[in-house]
């Protein structure tokens, strides 16, 4: 096991540690896959990192919507409690399901991050927000607001089924999902 370090040089330890001043969780998805090979489901490598927080994790709150981010807007306005919103946008990259205003609201309300099987926008601002965001692509077009979509349903993202309450772990290496917490302070 190699020693891991934060960018500012503080020792991070294995994936159970926290940065001494920021309190963010430390893990890597490769370590989780190595240590829990029978417990992880790994998303196909189609998502890119857009948020200001590169690594994030938490229990999944699922949303299924197609080119309408009304339900995403509803969710980010509620207390996140360190959870992750998993958005099944059907893989559409024609309209953005998340932009800077919704991302800032999510961060302000304590969401750990969003995994979006669809597009986002305002990427230059997303990078400055303390929120994990992984998505397929960026596009400048906003979605319609028709109030269409389902929350708390089983979704399939990049060939992986995600149930409400599953644990989601994301970093620069990819996204893994598990039915159980994979490290002590998740």
C-alpha positions as CSV (number, residue, x, y, z in Angstrom):
1,X,0.0,0.0,0.0
2,X,1.5,3.3,-1.0
3,X,1.1,6.5,1.0
4,X,-1.3,9.0,-0.5
5,X,-1.1,12.8,-0.2
6,X,-3.4,15.8,-0.7
7,X,-2.2,18.3,-3.2
8,X,-1.0,20.6,-0.4
9,X,1.2,17.8,0.9
10,X,-0.8,16.6,3.9
11,X,-0.7,12.8,4.3
12,X,-3.9,11.2,3.3
13,X,-3.4,7.6,4.3
14,X,-5.6,4.9,2.8
15,X,-9.1,5.8,1.5
16,X,-10.6,6.1,5.0
17,X,-8.8,9.4,6.0
18,X,-9.9,13.0,5.9
19,X,-7.9,16.1,4.9
20,X,-6.9,17.6,8.2
21,X,-8.4,21.0,7.5
22,X,-11.1,20.4,4.9
23,X,-12.7,17.1,6.2
24,X,-13.2,15.7,2.7
25,X,-13.2,11.9,2.5
26,X,-10.2,10.2,0.9
27,X,-10.5,7.1,-1.2
28,X,-9.6,5.9,-4.7
29,X,-11.9,3.8,-6.9
30,X,-9.0,1.5,-7.9
31,X,-8.4,0.7,-4.2
32,X,-12.1,0.1,-3.7
33,X,-12.1,-2.2,-6.7
34,X,-9.0,-4.1,-5.5
35,X,-10.3,-4.4,-1.9
36,X,-13.9,-5.3,-2.7
37,X,-13.9,-7.0,-6.1
38,X,-17.1,-8.9,-5.5
39,X,-19.0,-5.9,-4.1
40,X,-18.5,-3.2,-6.7
41,X,-20.2,-2.4,-10.0
42,X,-18.0,-0.3,-12.3
43,X,-19.6,2.2,-14.7
44,X,-18.3,2.1,-18.3
45,X,-15.6,4.8,-18.7
46,X,-17.8,7.3,-20.5
47,X,-18.1,10.1,-17.9
48,X,-15.9,13.1,-17.5
49,X,-15.2,15.2,-14.3
50,X,-16.6,18.7,-14.4
51,X,-17.1,19.7,-10.7
52,X,-14.7,21.4,-8.3
53,X,-14.6,18.3,-6.1
54,X,-12.7,15.6,-8.0
55,X,-13.5,12.7,-5.6
56,X,-16.9,12.3,-4.0
57,X,-19.1,9.6,-2.5
58,X,-22.4,9.0,-0.7
59,X,-25.7,7.2,-0.9
60,X,-27.5,7.5,-4.2
61,X,-30.7,9.4,-4.8
62,X,-31.9,8.5,-8.2
63,X,-33.6,10.5,-10.9
64,X,-34.8,9.4,-14.4
65,X,-35.5,12.3,-16.7
66,X,-35.0,13.1,-20.4
67,X,-34.1,16.6,-21.5
68,X,-36.1,18.0,-18.6
69,X,-34.2,18.9,-15.3
70,X,-37.3,19.8,-13.3
71,X,-36.8,16.9,-10.9
72,X,-33.0,17.6,-10.6
73,X,-33.9,21.2,-9.6
74,X,-36.4,19.9,-7.0
75,X,-33.8,17.6,-5.5
76,X,-30.9,20.0,-5.3
77,X,-33.1,22.4,-3.3
78,X,-33.5,19.8,-0.5
79,X,-30.9,18.8,2.2
80,X,-28.3,16.6,0.6
81,X,-26.7,15.2,3.8
82,X,-23.7,14.1,1.8
83,X,-25.6,12.0,-0.7
84,X,-25.1,11.7,-4.5
85,X,-27.7,12.5,-7.1
86,X,-27.6,9.9,-9.9
87,X,-29.3,11.3,-13.0
88,X,-30.4,8.9,-15.8
89,X,-30.8,11.3,-18.7
90,X,-31.0,8.5,-21.1
91,X,-27.5,9.4,-22.4
92,X,-28.8,12.4,-24.2
93,X,-26.3,15.2,-24.8
94,X,-28.7,17.5,-26.6
95,X,-29.6,19.6,-23.6
96,X,-27.9,20.2,-20.2
97,X,-29.4,18.6,-17.2
98,X,-27.2,20.6,-14.8
99,X,-25.7,24.1,-14.9
100,X,-24.0,26.5,-12.5
101,X,-27.0,27.7,-10.6
102,X,-28.3,24.2,-9.8
103,X,-24.8,23.0,-9.0
104,X,-24.3,25.9,-6.5
105,X,-27.6,25.1,-4.9
106,X,-26.6,21.5,-4.5
107,X,-23.3,22.4,-2.9
108,X,-25.0,24.9,-0.6
109,X,-27.5,22.2,0.5
110,X,-24.8,19.6,1.3
111,X,-25.0,17.3,-1.7
112,X,-21.7,15.5,-2.3
113,X,-22.0,15.3,-6.0
114,X,-24.0,14.4,-9.1
115,X,-23.4,11.6,-11.6
116,X,-25.2,12.7,-14.8
117,X,-25.8,10.2,-17.7
118,X,-26.4,13.2,-19.9
119,X,-24.9,16.7,-20.4
120,X,-24.0,19.7,-18.2
121,X,-23.2,23.3,-19.0
122,X,-21.4,26.3,-17.5
123,X,-18.3,24.1,-17.1
124,X,-15.9,26.9,-16.3
125,X,-18.1,27.8,-13.3
126,X,-18.8,24.1,-12.3
127,X,-15.0,23.7,-11.8
128,X,-15.1,26.4,-9.1
129,X,-18.0,24.9,-7.0
130,X,-17.3,22.5,-4.2
131,X,-19.3,19.7,-5.7
132,X,-18.5,16.5,-7.5
133,X,-19.9,16.4,-11.0
134,X,-19.4,13.6,-13.6
135,X,-21.3,13.7,-16.9
136,X,-21.1,12.6,-20.5
137,X,-20.5,15.9,-22.1
138,X,-21.0,19.7,-22.0
139,X,-23.5,21.6,-24.2
140,X,-24.7,25.2,-23.8
141,X,-28.4,24.5,-24.3
142,X,-30.7,24.4,-21.2
143,X,-33.5,21.8,-20.8
144,X,-37.2,22.3,-20.9
145,X,-39.0,22.6,-17.6
146,X,-42.1,20.4,-18.1
147,X,-42.1,18.7,-14.6
148,X,-41.4,15.3,-16.2
149,X,-39.3,12.7,-14.5
150,X,-39.2,10.1,-11.7
151,X,-37.3,10.3,-8.4
152,X,-36.3,7.2,-6.3
153,X,-36.5,4.7,-9.1
154,X,-34.0,2.1,-10.3
155,X,-31.8,3.6,-13.1
156,X,-29.2,2.3,-15.4
157,X,-26.1,4.4,-15.9
158,X,-23.3,3.4,-18.3
159,X,-24.4,-0.3,-18.2
160,X,-24.7,-0.4,-14.3
161,X,-28.0,-0.6,-12.4
162,X,-28.2,1.9,-9.5
163,X,-30.8,1.5,-6.8
164,X,-31.9,4.3,-4.5
165,X,-29.7,4.0,-1.4
166,X,-26.7,2.3,-3.1
167,X,-23.3,3.8,-2.3
168,X,-21.6,5.8,-5.1
169,X,-17.9,6.5,-5.2
170,X,-16.4,8.7,-8.0
171,X,-13.0,10.1,-8.7
172,X,-10.7,10.8,-11.7
173,X,-10.5,7.0,-12.3
174,X,-14.2,6.4,-12.7
175,X,-17.4,5.6,-10.8
176,X,-18.2,2.5,-8.8
177,X,-21.4,1.5,-7.1
178,X,-22.0,-0.8,-4.2
179,X,-25.0,-2.0,-2.2
180,X,-22.9,-1.5,1.0
181,X,-20.6,1.2,2.3
182,X,-17.0,0.3,1.3
183,X,-15.1,2.3,3.9
184,X,-15.7,3.3,7.4
185,X,-16.4,7.0,7.1
186,X,-18.5,7.1,3.9
